[in-house]
Amino acid sequence: MENKRINGNDLLALGYAENTALGVALKLNKMRLGYTREQMMTHFAAVLANPDAYINDRVFKSLALELLKQDELEASYIPLKTADVTYPIYGEEHIEQGAKQQMDIAMALPVSVAGALMADAHQGYGLPIGGVLATNNAIIPYGVGVDIGCRMALSIFDLPANYLSVNKDKLEKIILQTTKFGAGQGFKPGERTNHAVLEQDTFQLNGLLRSLKDKAWAQLGTSGGGNHFVEFGVMTLDKADAALGIPAGAYLALLTHSGSRGLGATIADHYTKLAKELCKLPYKAQNLAYLDLKTAEGQEYWLAMNLAGDYAAACHEVIHTKVFKELGGERLAKVENHHNFAWKEILNGEEVIVHRKGATPAGKGVMGIIPGSMASPGFLVRGKGDVAAINSASHGAGRLMSRTQAIKTLSATTLKAMLDDQGISLIGAGMDEAPMAYKDIHTVMAAQRDLVDVVATFSPKIVRMADDGSRED
């Protein structure tokens, strides 16, 4: 108990409000400064009760000064809506309270028009993962997310399902040769791939984007860390699909998940900081700072975001092209979609900006991919165009536990037994990506029957992820 960390709830219980002073107090607590936990709590209570007495204190001066200027700061903030705004929540009984609270705050923004929370939702930064938010001519960098344009891409080949078992070693070698995984990973100059995306004029928009072009070239066709993957598996269509032009059957398929790598992460960080400088929101909403699309800054981010989205698509194209070249045969179909992005769309007769942070576009007839985990199926789906869901669906199963909790509590032996039982070969990955760390994909899919139709099922068999579980993207 002596060294137990003081958290925000402890300070709120003392009477602190959710404002910048709370943040200053938490920073001071991290330093601890030689005090015990009990002594720190005593001082925090005393400073809150009489900040004037601490304005010259060596340790707590910054907190006292922050408390004394709260009234002035509160008056300068853009006010949030005070009336409760309702929005649909899919699979609500399986969604943590923190995600709902984040969505409530997002709906209170003065620019918010409509929202929805998908069945795989969990807490994130700003908008929750699985949050969909429509705004009036405003773009929220943390409503898009750090990994801008994170994307699913699926190639279905004219090779039978048993090709996997017969050619397992060959397929593993193809995956290892065609991309790189992990934080900071990229290709050396002689290994790099040229692509039209690198010639986009947007790279010349400003100094930031110009400085990122070489890094983007080096990382083109790489997959990053975290939950990103390249998988060979079996795609099963129970009945022929006219739109895809594929007969019923089981086929070899390639499924990839990754985003815009360092390019997108740097853009997100830069424009989030800029948005916070220009858009002064109350403390609890600061990560939802937005840029007006009528301003130069808003247009700059919009162009940079679209560049990152195009770049993410190009990364998948490079990977799939390399695999296709090594594999041979014929590709019967390719389906892909972003899930960390913002689009201009018409909702109830008006143009809005739709943020889908960890959510799949599911307009009527729109194809998308919703993966499960390394040991559970994914689904090729067709959207039903549900207006209440803002034409969206989940982007996966969603996390059941944090990465830290998964690493601390899950068993590598249990994971190996599960993969062996299902005939799944895993290359790389940390315990934070174990299937047990995710919600049940079947429960998630059941909660969104009104949003998508399942066209086919993908069963992963060879899974490649970052060796160290790194989380750059």
Beta strands, then each sheet from edge to edge (+ up, - down):
strand 1: 112-122
strand 2: 129-135
strand 3: 138-139
strand 4: 151-160
strand 5: 229-237
strand 6: 249-258
strand 7: 291-292
strand 8: 331-338
strand 9: 340-347
strand 10: 350-357
strand 11: 359-361
strand 12: 367-370
strand 13: 378-383
strand 14: 392-394
strand 15: 425-427
strand 16: 452-464
sheet 1: 1+ 2- 10+ 9-
sheet 2: 3+ 7-
sheet 3: 8+ 4- 6+ 5- 16+ 13- 12+
sheet 4: 8+ 4- 6+ 5- 16+ 15+
sheet 5: 11+ 14-
end
